[in-house]
Amino acid sequence: MAVPFVNLPSGDEMPIIGAGTWDLEGNTARESVRAALEAGYTHIDTAEGYMNEAEIGDVLTDYDREELFLTSKVLPSNLNYESVRDACDASLDRLGTDYLDLYLIHWPNPAISLRETLHAMEQLVNEGKVRNIGVSNFSVYQLSAAQHIANIPIAVNQIEYHPWLQRPELVEFCRETETIVEGAAPLARTEILSDDTVGELADKYDKSPAQIALRWAVEQEVVVIPKSTSTDHIRQNAALFDWELEEQDHQRLNEIDRNQPVYDTIKDWTGDVYGISP
Ligand SMILES: NC(=O)c1ccc[n+]([C@@H]2O[C@H](COP(=O)([O-])OP(=O)(O)OC[C@H]3O[C@@H](n4cnc5c(N)ncnc54)[C@H](OP(=O)(O)O)[C@@H]3O)[C@@H](O)[C@H]2O)c1
């Protein structure tokens, strides 16, 4: 499987498809990640919050680290300077690696100084523990602030992205400012698979609905990280690069945006995820 790359500002190449791992625990996490690596994926997306880094680390021992692109994320409750450093060391330890290819702020946290967080992340880059830094679930305003504060590029904004949530302003801003868009929940946690247009195109191209949604995203240079526990789905999701959508079909998918998130719905800043509540 030859997977195209997107170029990060550091010059590193990020595979345009990776394996998502949210909500995978124990052996399910091990088996999913192993199936992805065996299918030719070289890019794995995890987070300290997913509680599966140790299981992923178990699998990685059988593979050449230099061939892999590993992303982890720091929780919004760990964004103080020392906490970022400790969280990164703990992630490295669990994953059994000396460095992360990409380290993301998992969610913005208005209770903790972004300057402090980014300073800590820059230090991690200087020390070689992290190769690229980025953010996740950041709005235009939040990303713009991060870009102004940071002394090194914000390489990636990982955001919910699929045909029912196309976020044109945010995506355009990322493009203009050379921050790569990474699509989390690119299958809308399966909701997009029942869309009529996606289904019609799946029939037309003799592909699965998942492949139609993923191909549409990668045609826009959006990095996708579908998650699956099925070896068949894992293989299918990466079989995207020897066919293409005709322009008018790509356009039909552009027109089914509903501005409808499946996960990025949290508006309560006092929720536990932010570590703000006492
Ligand atoms: N930064 C963030 O805050 C954030 C938030 C959400 C997600 N993410 C990242 O994005 C990754 C993907 O998002 P997600 O896990 O929420 O959802 P998703 O990838 O959109 O959807 C996963 C679901 O799709 C099914 N599926 C996968 N491939 C399929 C196929 N070819 N045909 C039919 N069904 C298929 C899976 O079931 P099977 O197991 O049966 O295949 C699973 O139920 C996460 O795992 C995580 O790494 C990040």
The ligand as an SDF file (V2000), in Angstrom:
LIG
                    3D

 48 52  0  0  0  0  0  0  0  0999 V2000
   -8.8610   14.9700   18.8500 N   0  0  0  0  0  0  0  0  0  0  0  0
  -10.0390   14.5610   19.2790 C   0  0  0  0  0  0  0  0  0  0  0  0
  -10.6760   15.1510   20.1610 O   0  0  0  0  0  0  0  0  0  0  0  0
  -10.6380   13.3500   18.6230 C   0  0  0  0  0  0  0  0  0  0  0  0
  -12.0230   13.1270   18.7320 C   0  0  0  0  0  0  0  0  0  0  0  0
  -12.5540   12.0230   18.0660 C   0  0  0  0  0  0  0  0  0  0  0  0
  -11.7240   11.1700   17.3560 C   0  0  0  0  0  0  0  0  0  0  0  0
  -10.3830   11.4000   17.3110 N   0  0  0  0  0  0  0  0  0  0  0  0
   -9.4640   10.4850   16.5920 C   0  0  0  0  0  0  0  0  0  0  0  0
  -10.0880   10.1290   15.3490 O   0  0  0  0  0  0  0  0  0  0  0  0
  -10.2000    8.7080   15.3190 C   0  0  0  0  0  0  0  0  0  0  0  0
  -11.4220    8.3100   14.5090 C   0  0  0  0  0  0  0  0  0  0  0  0
  -12.6070    8.8010   15.1250 O   0  0  0  0  0  0  0  0  0  0  0  0
  -13.6660    7.8670   15.8690 P   0  0  0  0  0  0  0  0  0  0  0  0
  -12.9720    6.6600   16.3610 O   0  0  0  0  0  0  0  0  0  0  0  0
  -14.3750    8.7030   16.8490 O   0  0  0  0  0  0  0  0  0  0  0  0
  -14.7330    7.5070   14.7340 O   0  0  0  0  0  0  0  0  0  0  0  0
  -14.6930    7.1370   13.1790 P   0  0  0  0  0  0  0  0  0  0  0  0
  -13.3460    6.6940   12.7510 O   0  0  0  0  0  0  0  0  0  0  0  0
  -15.3660    8.2260   12.4460 O   0  0  0  0  0  0  0  0  0  0  0  0
  -15.6910    5.8950   13.1680 O   0  0  0  0  0  0  0  0  0  0  0  0
  -15.3490    4.6980   13.8220 C   0  0  0  0  0  0  0  0  0  0  0  0
  -16.4900    3.7250   13.5820 C   0  0  0  0  0  0  0  0  0  0  0  0
  -16.5670    3.4220   12.1880 O   0  0  0  0  0  0  0  0  0  0  0  0
  -16.6330    2.0300   11.9850 C   0  0  0  0  0  0  0  0  0  0  0  0
  -15.9250    1.7420   10.7400 N   0  0  0  0  0  0  0  0  0  0  0  0
  -14.6180    1.9590   10.4670 C   0  0  0  0  0  0  0  0  0  0  0  0
  -14.3370    1.6250    9.2090 N   0  0  0  0  0  0  0  0  0  0  0  0
  -15.4860    1.1700    8.6510 C   0  0  0  0  0  0  0  0  0  0  0  0
  -15.8360    0.6610    7.3740 C   0  0  0  0  0  0  0  0  0  0  0  0
  -14.9240    0.5780    6.3940 N   0  0  0  0  0  0  0  0  0  0  0  0
  -17.1160    0.2900    7.1540 N   0  0  0  0  0  0  0  0  0  0  0  0
  -18.0360    0.3750    8.1450 C   0  0  0  0  0  0  0  0  0  0  0  0
  -17.7750    0.8460    9.3800 N   0  0  0  0  0  0  0  0  0  0  0  0
  -16.4970    1.2430    9.6290 C   0  0  0  0  0  0  0  0  0  0  0  0
  -15.9740    1.4260   13.2010 C   0  0  0  0  0  0  0  0  0  0  0  0
  -16.5390    0.1790   13.4750 O   0  0  0  0  0  0  0  0  0  0  0  0
  -15.6960   -1.2080   13.2570 P   0  0  0  0  0  0  0  0  0  0  0  0
  -14.7870   -1.3160   14.4370 O   0  0  0  0  0  0  0  0  0  0  0  0
  -16.7770   -2.2430   13.2330 O   0  0  0  0  0  0  0  0  0  0  0  0
  -14.9850   -1.1050   11.9530 O   0  0  0  0  0  0  0  0  0  0  0  0
  -16.3450    2.4000   14.2990 C   0  0  0  0  0  0  0  0  0  0  0  0
  -17.6140    2.0950   14.8390 O   0  0  0  0  0  0  0  0  0  0  0  0
  -10.2850    8.3120   16.7990 C   0  0  0  0  0  0  0  0  0  0  0  0
  -10.1510    6.9290   16.9800 O   0  0  0  0  0  0  0  0  0  0  0  0
   -9.2170    9.1940   17.3600 C   0  0  0  0  0  0  0  0  0  0  0  0
   -7.9360    8.6270   17.0870 O   0  0  0  0  0  0  0  0  0  0  0  0
   -9.8420   12.4850   17.9200 C   0  0  0  0  0  0  0  0  0  0  0  0
  1  2  1  0
  2  3  2  0
  2  4  1  0
  4  5  1  0
  4 48  2  0
  5  6  2  0
  6  7  1  0
  7  8  2  0
  8  9  1  0
  8 48  1  0
  9 10  1  0
  9 46  1  0
 10 11  1  0
 11 12  1  0
 11 44  1  0
 12 13  1  0
 13 14  1  0
 14 15  2  0
 14 16  1  0
 14 17  1  0
 17 18  1  0
 18 19  2  0
 18 20  1  0
 18 21  1  0
 21 22  1  0
 22 23  1  0
 23 24  1  0
 23 42  1  0
 24 25  1  0
 25 26  1  0
 25 36  1  0
 26 27  1  0
 26 35  1  0
 27 28  2  0
 28 29  1  0
 29 30  1  0
 29 35  2  0
 30 31  1  0
 30 32  2  0
 32 33  1  0
 33 34  2  0
 34 35  1  0
 36 37  1  0
 36 42  1  0
 37 38  1  0
 38 39  2  0
 38 40  1  0
 38 41  1  0
 42 43  1  0
 44 45  1  0
 44 46  1  0
 46 47  1  0
M  CHG  2   8   1  16  -1
M  END
$$$$
